[in-house]
């Protein structure tokens, strides 16, 4: 939702931040892979230091770097379906790694599973619709998309770490999971309406 509403403001920022990577000759897939590596390193470090606010800040930096792959692709005229697929797959693994690390440190495995499943079903709801009918990637202005999920997780970790309110973590994950599943149902409702229209046109 944020990405869609503020695209005209966010994209120019990514374009400027990506310029050093373009000058360095990095490809979009290399930026995507490096972003995954940063997430893995930050998560592995969290398993050792167990400092939530440090993890939140390092994740914010890693996710910001990861977001530059699209800007690099545009500036180098290297946009491709293969790159888009690779980026989408890496995004899913990033969320798995982050929620897995949080579950490992906090012991909140059930809530982490609910959160991850909601995020994955949200993604699948659109992907499955695209199998059935041609869809626009832009026309899905849903409430709790990936950017919102990233911001929410980073903020939750920072607040828990800085305040020492460990009891906030399960509540935060529960709300996160609820919003993920709400968004999945929101997408399913939109997809069902689109598919019914397509069925009527075919009949």
N, C-alpha and C positions, 0 to 999 in steps of 0.2 A: 504493500500500500504506500509506504513512504517513498519507495523507489519510483513508483508510478506518478505520485503527486508532485515529487520534487525532482523529477528527471532532468528538467531544464537547468536546475541549479547544481545537481550532483555530478552530471556527466562532465561539464567543463572542469570541475575540480579533479576528477579522475584523469582527464586528459592532461592536465598540467603535471600532476604527480607522476604520470607514466612516462613523461618525456625523458628522464634520465635512463629508464629501462630501455626505451627505444634507441637512444644514443648508444647504449651499451650493446645493442644488437640482439637483445633477448627476444625470443619468439613468445607468442601467447601461451603455448603449451608449457614452455619452460617456466613462465611466471606462475601458471597454475600449479605445476609440480613443486615449485619452490614454496608456494603458499601452503601446500599440503605438508611439506617438510617443516615449515615453521610451526604449524599447528601441532605436528607430532612432537617436536622439540619442546614447545611450551607445555604440552600435556604431560610429557615424560618428566619434565622438571617439576610440575605440580605434584606428581606422585611422590617426589622426594621432599620438596620444601613445604608442601601442604598449606601454602599461604594463598588464600582465596583472592585477595585483592591484587597480588602480583600476577596470579594466573589471569585474572580478568583484564589487566592492562596489557599483558603480553599477547593475549588472545586478540584484543582490539587491534594491536599493531599487525599481527599475523593476518587477520581477516581483512584489514585495510590493504595490505600488500596483495593479498589474493584477489581483491576486487579490481586490480589494475590490469588483469589479463585482457578484458574486453577492450579497454582503452588502447592497449598495445596492439591488439588485433586491428582496430580501426585505423590507427596511425600508420601501421605498416601494411595496410591492405591485405591482411592475412586472415580475414574472417572465413570460417569454414564450418560445415556441418560436423565434421570430425572433431574440430576444436570445441564446438558447442557441446557435443556429447561428452567429450572428455571432461570438460569443466563441470557439467551437471553430475557426472559420476563422482568426481572428486569432492564436490560440495556435499554429497550424501555421506561419504566416508569421513569428511571433516566433522560433521555433526555427530556421527557415531563415536568418533574418537573423543570429542569434547564431553559428551554426555557419559561416555564410559569412564573417563577420567574422574568426573564429578562423582559418579556412583561408587567408584573404587575408593575414593578418599572419604566420602561421607557415609557410605553404606546404604544410600537411598536407591537401591537397584530397581525397585518396583516403580517409583516415580520417574526415574530416568528412562525406564522402558516405555512407560506411558507417554513421556515427552517425545522420545525418539519415534515411536510408532505414529504419533500424531503428525510429526513433521514429515515422515515418509509417506503417509496416506495423503497428506496435503499435496505433496509432489506427484504422487501416483494419480490422483484424481484428474489432474490436467494431462499428464502423459497418456493415460488410458483413453481419454476423450480424443486425443490426437490420433489414436489408432483407428477410431471409428469414423471421424469426420475431420476435414481440414479446419484448423482453428488458428486464431491469432495469438501470438505469445504476449501481446500487449493488453488484451481485453480480459484480464483476470485481476481486477483491483481488490484483492482479498485482504482481510483484516490483519492476519499474522503471518506474513510471508517471511522469506529467509532473512532479509535485512532486519526486520523487526525481531526475529528470533535471535539473531546474533547480538543485537543491541541489548535485548532483555537479558541474555545470559551473561554478557560482560558486566552490565550494571549490577545484576544480582551478585555476582562474585565479588565485585569491588565493594559493594555496600556491606555484604556479610563480612568480608575481610577487614574493612576499616572499622566497623562498629562492634565486631565480635559477637553479633547476634546470630549464633549458629542455628537457632530455632527458625530463623528466617529462611534458611535454605530449603527445607521441605515445603514450606508454604509457597515459596517462589517457584519451585519446580512444579508443584501442583497447579498453580495458576498458569504456568507456562504450558503444561500438558493440556489443561482445559482449553486454552486459547488455540493451541495447535489443532485439537480435535474439532473445535468450533469452526475453524477455518476449513478443515477438511470437509465438514458437512456443508459449509457455505459453497465450496467448489463443487461438491457433488450435486447440490441443488441446481447450480447454474448449468453444470454439464448435462443434467437430466433434461432441463428445459431445452437446451440446444439440440440434444439428440432427438427429442420428441418432434421438434420442428423438422429435423432432417428426415425422420421416419415419415412424417406427413408429406413431405416433398417427394419421397420415393414411392409413396402409395398412389 
